[in-house]
Amino acid sequence: MSVLLAGALGGLLGYGLVDTGCHGSCATPKATGTLVGAALAAFGCGVVAVLVLRAMAEWRRPG
């Protein structure tokens, strides 16, 4: 669920960044910014989630 939320927020950020700097017809750059932002945010959140789960698994492993 957190990866989906991060992807959605990253898409909003990407859209906003392109929207502020683009003038004229900007449909393609806005779509590209949205997709790239969503993909990067979801990937980053996924990496952090995997690292946290691995750390938790090592911490709970009997010594």
C-alpha positions in Angstrom: 0.0 0.0 0.0 2.8 2.4 0.8 4.5 1.8 -2.5 1.2 2.8 -4.3 0.9 5.9 -2.2 4.5 6.9 -2.8 3.9 6.3 -6.6 0.8 8.5 -6.6 2.6 11.3 -4.7 5.6 11.0 -6.9 3.4 11.4 -9.9 1.8 14.5 -8.5 5.3 15.9 -7.8 6.5 15.1 -11.3 3.4 16.7 -12.8 3.8 19.8 -10.7 7.4 20.3 -11.6 6.7 20.0 -15.3 3.6 22.2 -15.0 5.5 25.1 -13.4 8.3 25.1 -16.0 6.4 24.4 -19.2 4.6 27.0 -21.4 2.3 26.3 -24.3 1.2 22.8 -25.3 2.6 20.6 -22.5 0.5 17.4 -22.6 3.4 15.1 -23.5 5.9 16.6 -21.0 3.3 16.6 -18.2 2.5 12.9 -18.9 6.2 12.0 -19.0 6.9 13.9 -15.8 4.0 12.2 -14.1 5.1 8.7 -15.2 8.8 9.3 -14.3 8.0 10.8 -10.9 5.6 7.9 -10.1 8.1 5.3 -11.1 11.0 6.8 -9.2 9.0 7.3 -6.1 7.5 3.8 -6.1 10.9 2.3 -6.8 12.5 4.2 -4.0 9.8 3.3 -1.6 10.0 -0.4 -2.6 13.8 -0.4 -2.0 13.3 1.0 1.5 10.5 -1.4 2.3 12.7 -4.4 1.2 15.6 -3.2 3.3 13.4 -2.6 6.4 11.9 -6.1 6.0 15.3 -7.7 5.7 16.6 -5.9 8.8 13.5 -6.9 10.8 14.0 -10.5 9.7 17.6 -10.5 10.9 16.7 -8.8 14.1 14.1 -11.5 14.9 16.2 -14.4 13.9 17.3 -16.5 16.9 21.0 -16.3 17.5 
